[in-house]
Amino acid sequence: MRVYTVHLRRPTLDPDRDIRLVKEGFNWPAFVFSFVWALWCRLWLVAIGLFAIEFALAAGLSLLGADAPTRMAFALGTAVIAGLVANDLHRWTLFRRSYLQVAVVTGDDVDAAERRFWDQRPTLAADLVR
């Protein structure tokens, strides 16, 4: 069972667009693809930051004359850090876009967690129908 944070934009006009669920824990796509993952998720500032960090680290290590295993170790370390903080950066971006964290839910997948969220808040769901 996975844990998700629920972010809702007020006033909620479109439940498909104005609700976001972000998984807790390690983000494997961010670990593997880093700034490409951020671009895919439309996290523009995060993508720029990840690209700048990776570029600066690679350029700095090249200027210092680091060997290939050292460069690989730093690249792997950067990827691990990206995977660890990616979901927090996603939450930060949602906060900047006027989303509020309103709940924490669990589910086998994102659809089950969202269904559980709406089942626990029937009045909020009824407000969206009106």
Rosetta constraint file for C-alpha pairs under 8 A:
AtomPair CA 1 CA 106 HARMONIC 6.37 0.50
AtomPair CA 1 CA 107 HARMONIC 5.39 0.50
AtomPair CA 1 CA 108 HARMONIC 4.81 0.50
AtomPair CA 1 CA 109 HARMONIC 7.76 0.50
AtomPair CA 2 CA 23 HARMONIC 7.17 0.50
AtomPair CA 2 CA 24 HARMONIC 7.48 0.50
AtomPair CA 2 CA 106 HARMONIC 5.44 0.50
AtomPair CA 2 CA 107 HARMONIC 5.48 0.50
AtomPair CA 2 CA 108 HARMONIC 5.87 0.50
AtomPair CA 2 CA 109 HARMONIC 6.89 0.50
AtomPair CA 3 CA 23 HARMONIC 5.97 0.50
AtomPair CA 3 CA 24 HARMONIC 5.63 0.50
AtomPair CA 3 CA 104 HARMONIC 7.01 0.50
AtomPair CA 3 CA 105 HARMONIC 5.84 0.50
AtomPair CA 3 CA 106 HARMONIC 4.45 0.50
AtomPair CA 3 CA 107 HARMONIC 6.70 0.50
AtomPair CA 4 CA 21 HARMONIC 5.88 0.50
AtomPair CA 4 CA 22 HARMONIC 5.27 0.50
AtomPair CA 4 CA 23 HARMONIC 4.33 0.50
AtomPair CA 4 CA 24 HARMONIC 5.62 0.50
AtomPair CA 4 CA 104 HARMONIC 5.70 0.50
AtomPair CA 4 CA 105 HARMONIC 5.36 0.50
AtomPair CA 4 CA 106 HARMONIC 5.98 0.50
AtomPair CA 4 CA 107 HARMONIC 7.90 0.50
AtomPair CA 4 CA 110 HARMONIC 7.68 0.50
AtomPair CA 4 CA 113 HARMONIC 7.13 0.50
AtomPair CA 5 CA 21 HARMONIC 5.57 0.50
AtomPair CA 5 CA 22 HARMONIC 5.32 0.50
AtomPair CA 5 CA 23 HARMONIC 6.50 0.50
AtomPair CA 5 CA 24 HARMONIC 7.19 0.50
AtomPair CA 5 CA 101 HARMONIC 6.79 0.50
AtomPair CA 5 CA 102 HARMONIC 7.77 0.50
AtomPair CA 5 CA 103 HARMONIC 5.93 0.50
AtomPair CA 5 CA 104 HARMONIC 4.47 0.50
AtomPair CA 5 CA 105 HARMONIC 6.38 0.50
AtomPair CA 6 CA 19 HARMONIC 7.11 0.50
AtomPair CA 6 CA 20 HARMONIC 5.93 0.50
AtomPair CA 6 CA 21 HARMONIC 4.68 0.50
AtomPair CA 6 CA 22 HARMONIC 6.72 0.50
AtomPair CA 6 CA 101 HARMONIC 5.65 0.50
AtomPair CA 6 CA 102 HARMONIC 5.78 0.50
AtomPair CA 6 CA 103 HARMONIC 5.10 0.50
AtomPair CA 6 CA 104 HARMONIC 5.90 0.50
AtomPair CA 6 CA 105 HARMONIC 7.24 0.50
AtomPair CA 7 CA 19 HARMONIC 5.69 0.50
AtomPair CA 7 CA 20 HARMONIC 5.08 0.50
AtomPair CA 7 CA 21 HARMONIC 6.19 0.50
AtomPair CA 7 CA 22 HARMONIC 7.93 0.50
AtomPair CA 7 CA 94 HARMONIC 7.48 0.50
AtomPair CA 7 CA 99 HARMONIC 5.58 0.50
AtomPair CA 7 CA 100 HARMONIC 5.17 0.50
AtomPair CA 7 CA 101 HARMONIC 4.29 0.50
AtomPair CA 7 CA 102 HARMONIC 5.83 0.50
AtomPair CA 7 CA 103 HARMONIC 7.38 0.50
AtomPair CA 8 CA 12 HARMONIC 7.31 0.50
AtomPair CA 8 CA 18 HARMONIC 5.82 0.50
AtomPair CA 8 CA 19 HARMONIC 4.62 0.50
AtomPair CA 8 CA 20 HARMONIC 6.51 0.50
AtomPair CA 8 CA 99 HARMONIC 5.13 0.50
AtomPair CA 8 CA 100 HARMONIC 5.33 0.50
AtomPair CA 8 CA 101 HARMONIC 6.43 0.50
AtomPair CA 8 CA 102 HARMONIC 6.59 0.50
AtomPair CA 9 CA 18 HARMONIC 5.21 0.50
AtomPair CA 9 CA 19 HARMONIC 6.52 0.50
AtomPair CA 9 CA 98 HARMONIC 6.05 0.50
AtomPair CA 9 CA 99 HARMONIC 4.31 0.50
AtomPair CA 9 CA 100 HARMONIC 6.17 0.50
AtomPair CA 10 CA 18 HARMONIC 7.83 0.50
AtomPair CA 10 CA 98 HARMONIC 7.71 0.50
AtomPair CA 10 CA 99 HARMONIC 7.22 0.50
AtomPair CA 10 CA 100 HARMONIC 7.94 0.50
AtomPair CA 12 CA 18 HARMONIC 5.86 0.50
AtomPair CA 12 CA 128 HARMONIC 7.16 0.50
AtomPair CA 13 CA 18 HARMONIC 7.02 0.50
AtomPair CA 13 CA 128 HARMONIC 7.20 0.50
AtomPair CA 14 CA 18 HARMONIC 5.66 0.50
AtomPair CA 14 CA 128 HARMONIC 7.91 0.50
AtomPair CA 15 CA 19 HARMONIC 5.82 0.50
AtomPair CA 15 CA 128 HARMONIC 7.33 0.50
AtomPair CA 18 CA 99 HARMONIC 7.99 0.50
AtomPair CA 21 CA 110 HARMONIC 7.03 0.50
AtomPair CA 21 CA 114 HARMONIC 7.40 0.50
AtomPair CA 22 CA 87 HARMONIC 6.66 0.50
AtomPair CA 22 CA 90 HARMONIC 7.53 0.50
AtomPair CA 22 CA 91 HARMONIC 7.20 0.50
AtomPair CA 23 CA 87 HARMONIC 6.88 0.50
AtomPair CA 24 CA 87 HARMONIC 6.78 0.50
AtomPair CA 25 CA 84 HARMONIC 7.10 0.50
AtomPair CA 25 CA 87 HARMONIC 7.37 0.50
AtomPair CA 26 CA 83 HARMONIC 5.52 0.50
AtomPair CA 26 CA 84 HARMONIC 5.11 0.50
AtomPair CA 26 CA 85 HARMONIC 7.75 0.50
AtomPair CA 26 CA 86 HARMONIC 7.78 0.50
AtomPair CA 26 CA 87 HARMONIC 7.66 0.50
AtomPair CA 27 CA 31 HARMONIC 6.36 0.50
AtomPair CA 27 CA 83 HARMONIC 4.74 0.50
AtomPair CA 27 CA 84 HARMONIC 6.53 0.50
AtomPair CA 27 CA 86 HARMONIC 6.28 0.50
AtomPair CA 27 CA 87 HARMONIC 6.69 0.50
AtomPair CA 28 CA 32 HARMONIC 6.25 0.50
AtomPair CA 28 CA 83 HARMONIC 6.01 0.50
AtomPair CA 29 CA 33 HARMONIC 5.76 0.50
AtomPair CA 29 CA 34 HARMONIC 7.18 0.50
AtomPair CA 29 CA 37 HARMONIC 6.30 0.50
AtomPair CA 29 CA 83 HARMONIC 7.53 0.50
AtomPair CA 30 CA 34 HARMONIC 4.35 0.50
AtomPair CA 30 CA 35 HARMONIC 7.38 0.50
AtomPair CA 30 CA 36 HARMONIC 7.98 0.50
AtomPair CA 30 CA 37 HARMONIC 5.44 0.50
AtomPair CA 30 CA 38 HARMONIC 7.35 0.50
AtomPair CA 30 CA 79 HARMONIC 7.56 0.50
AtomPair CA 30 CA 82 HARMONIC 6.08 0.50
AtomPair CA 30 CA 83 HARMONIC 5.06 0.50
AtomPair CA 30 CA 86 HARMONIC 6.31 0.50
AtomPair CA 31 CA 79 HARMONIC 4.86 0.50
AtomPair CA 31 CA 80 HARMONIC 5.83 0.50
AtomPair CA 31 CA 81 HARMONIC 7.80 0.50
AtomPair CA 31 CA 82 HARMONIC 5.74 0.50
AtomPair CA 31 CA 83 HARMONIC 4.27 0.50
AtomPair CA 31 CA 84 HARMONIC 7.97 0.50
AtomPair CA 32 CA 79 HARMONIC 6.87 0.50
AtomPair CA 33 CA 37 HARMONIC 5.45 0.50
AtomPair CA 34 CA 38 HARMONIC 6.57 0.50
AtomPair CA 34 CA 47 HARMONIC 7.77 0.50
AtomPair CA 34 CA 50 HARMONIC 6.82 0.50
AtomPair CA 34 CA 79 HARMONIC 6.79 0.50
AtomPair CA 34 CA 82 HARMONIC 6.37 0.50
AtomPair CA 34 CA 83 HARMONIC 7.69 0.50
AtomPair CA 35 CA 39 HARMONIC 6.23 0.50
AtomPair CA 35 CA 46 HARMONIC 7.38 0.50
AtomPair CA 35 CA 47 HARMONIC 4.52 0.50
AtomPair CA 35 CA 48 HARMONIC 7.30 0.50
AtomPair CA 35 CA 50 HARMONIC 5.41 0.50
AtomPair CA 35 CA 51 HARMONIC 5.80 0.50
AtomPair CA 36 CA 40 HARMONIC 6.16 0.50
AtomPair CA 36 CA 47 HARMONIC 7.08 0.50
AtomPair CA 37 CA 41 HARMONIC 6.24 0.50
AtomPair CA 37 CA 47 HARMONIC 7.87 0.50
AtomPair CA 38 CA 42 HARMONIC 6.11 0.50
AtomPair CA 38 CA 43 HARMONIC 5.00 0.50
AtomPair CA 38 CA 44 HARMONIC 6.84 0.50
AtomPair CA 38 CA 46 HARMONIC 6.24 0.50
AtomPair CA 38 CA 47 HARMONIC 4.93 0.50
AtomPair CA 39 CA 43 HARMONIC 5.76 0.50
AtomPair CA 39 CA 44 HARMONIC 6.14 0.50
AtomPair CA 39 CA 47 HARMONIC 5.80 0.50
AtomPair CA 43 CA 47 HARMONIC 6.09 0.50
AtomPair CA 43 CA 90 HARMONIC 7.08 0.50
AtomPair CA 43 CA 93 HARMONIC 6.74 0.50
AtomPair CA 44 CA 48 HARMONIC 6.29 0.50
AtomPair CA 45 CA 49 HARMONIC 6.09 0.50
AtomPair CA 46 CA 50 HARMONIC 6.06 0.50
AtomPair CA 46 CA 89 HARMONIC 6.99 0.50
AtomPair CA 47 CA 51 HARMONIC 6.04 0.50
AtomPair CA 48 CA 52 HARMONIC 6.04 0.50
AtomPair CA 49 CA 53 HARMONIC 6.13 0.50
AtomPair CA 50 CA 54 HARMONIC 6.15 0.50
AtomPair CA 50 CA 82 HARMONIC 7.88 0.50
AtomPair CA 51 CA 55 HARMONIC 5.97 0.50
AtomPair CA 52 CA 56 HARMONIC 5.90 0.50
AtomPair CA 53 CA 57 HARMONIC 5.99 0.50
AtomPair CA 54 CA 58 HARMONIC 6.10 0.50
AtomPair CA 54 CA 75 HARMONIC 7.60 0.50
AtomPair CA 54 CA 78 HARMONIC 7.42 0.50
AtomPair CA 55 CA 59 HARMONIC 6.00 0.50
AtomPair CA 56 CA 60 HARMONIC 5.86 0.50
AtomPair CA 57 CA 61 HARMONIC 6.08 0.50
AtomPair CA 57 CA 74 HARMONIC 7.87 0.50
AtomPair CA 58 CA 62 HARMONIC 6.14 0.50
AtomPair CA 58 CA 71 HARMONIC 7.17 0.50
AtomPair CA 59 CA 63 HARMONIC 6.15 0.50
AtomPair CA 60 CA 64 HARMONIC 6.20 0.50
AtomPair CA 61 CA 65 HARMONIC 6.21 0.50
AtomPair CA 61 CA 66 HARMONIC 5.36 0.50
AtomPair CA 61 CA 71 HARMONIC 6.64 0.50
AtomPair CA 62 CA 66 HARMONIC 5.90 0.50
AtomPair CA 66 CA 70 HARMONIC 6.08 0.50
AtomPair CA 66 CA 71 HARMONIC 6.43 0.50
AtomPair CA 67 CA 71 HARMONIC 6.39 0.50
AtomPair CA 68 CA 72 HARMONIC 6.06 0.50
AtomPair CA 69 CA 73 HARMONIC 6.08 0.50
AtomPair CA 70 CA 74 HARMONIC 6.31 0.50
AtomPair CA 71 CA 75 HARMONIC 6.12 0.50
AtomPair CA 72 CA 76 HARMONIC 6.03 0.50
AtomPair CA 73 CA 77 HARMONIC 6.11 0.50
AtomPair CA 74 CA 78 HARMONIC 6.11 0.50
AtomPair CA 75 CA 79 HARMONIC 6.19 0.50
AtomPair CA 76 CA 80 HARMONIC 6.19 0.50
AtomPair CA 77 CA 81 HARMONIC 6.25 0.50
AtomPair CA 78 CA 82 HARMONIC 6.12 0.50
AtomPair CA 79 CA 83 HARMONIC 6.19 0.50
AtomPair CA 80 CA 84 HARMONIC 6.21 0.50
AtomPair CA 81 CA 85 HARMONIC 6.21 0.50
AtomPair CA 82 CA 86 HARMONIC 5.57 0.50
AtomPair CA 83 CA 87 HARMONIC 7.97 0.50
AtomPair CA 85 CA 89 HARMONIC 6.19 0.50
AtomPair CA 86 CA 90 HARMONIC 6.20 0.50
AtomPair CA 87 CA 91 HARMONIC 6.25 0.50
AtomPair CA 88 CA 92 HARMONIC 6.19 0.50
AtomPair CA 89 CA 93 HARMONIC 6.20 0.50
AtomPair CA 90 CA 94 HARMONIC 6.30 0.50
AtomPair CA 91 CA 95 HARMONIC 6.18 0.50
AtomPair CA 92 CA 96 HARMONIC 6.31 0.50
AtomPair CA 93 CA 97 HARMONIC 6.33 0.50
AtomPair CA 94 CA 98 HARMONIC 6.58 0.50
AtomPair CA 94 CA 99 HARMONIC 5.31 0.50
AtomPair CA 94 CA 100 HARMONIC 7.77 0.50
AtomPair CA 95 CA 99 HARMONIC 4.95 0.50
AtomPair CA 95 CA 100 HARMONIC 6.20 0.50
AtomPair CA 95 CA 101 HARMONIC 7.97 0.50
AtomPair CA 103 CA 117 HARMONIC 7.81 0.50
AtomPair CA 105 CA 113 HARMONIC 5.84 0.50
AtomPair CA 105 CA 114 HARMONIC 7.81 0.50
AtomPair CA 105 CA 116 HARMONIC 7.11 0.50
AtomPair CA 105 CA 117 HARMONIC 6.45 0.50
AtomPair CA 106 CA 112 HARMONIC 7.93 0.50
AtomPair CA 106 CA 113 HARMONIC 5.28 0.50
AtomPair CA 106 CA 116 HARMONIC 7.69 0.50
AtomPair CA 107 CA 111 HARMONIC 7.78 0.50
AtomPair CA 107 CA 112 HARMONIC 5.08 0.50
AtomPair CA 107 CA 113 HARMONIC 4.28 0.50
AtomPair CA 107 CA 116 HARMONIC 7.52 0.50
AtomPair CA 108 CA 112 HARMONIC 6.14 0.50
AtomPair CA 108 CA 113 HARMONIC 7.12 0.50
AtomPair CA 109 CA 113 HARMONIC 6.31 0.50
AtomPair CA 110 CA 114 HARMONIC 6.11 0.50
AtomPair CA 111 CA 115 HARMONIC 6.10 0.50
AtomPair CA 112 CA 116 HARMONIC 6.15 0.50
AtomPair CA 113 CA 117 HARMONIC 6.23 0.50
AtomPair CA 114 CA 118 HARMONIC 6.36 0.50
AtomPair CA 115 CA 119 HARMONIC 6.10 0.50
AtomPair CA 116 CA 120 HARMONIC 6.17 0.50
AtomPair CA 117 CA 121 HARMONIC 6.49 0.50
AtomPair CA 118 CA 122 HARMONIC 6.24 0.50
AtomPair CA 118 CA 124 HARMONIC 7.63 0.50
AtomPair CA 118 CA 125 HARMONIC 6.24 0.50
AtomPair CA 121 CA 125 HARMONIC 6.47 0.50
AtomPair CA 122 CA 126 HARMONIC 6.04 0.50
AtomPair CA 123 CA 127 HARMONIC 6.20 0.50
AtomPair CA 124 CA 128 HARMONIC 6.55 0.50
AtomPair CA 125 CA 129 HARMONIC 6.70 0.50
AtomPair CA 126 CA 130 HARMONIC 6.73 0.50
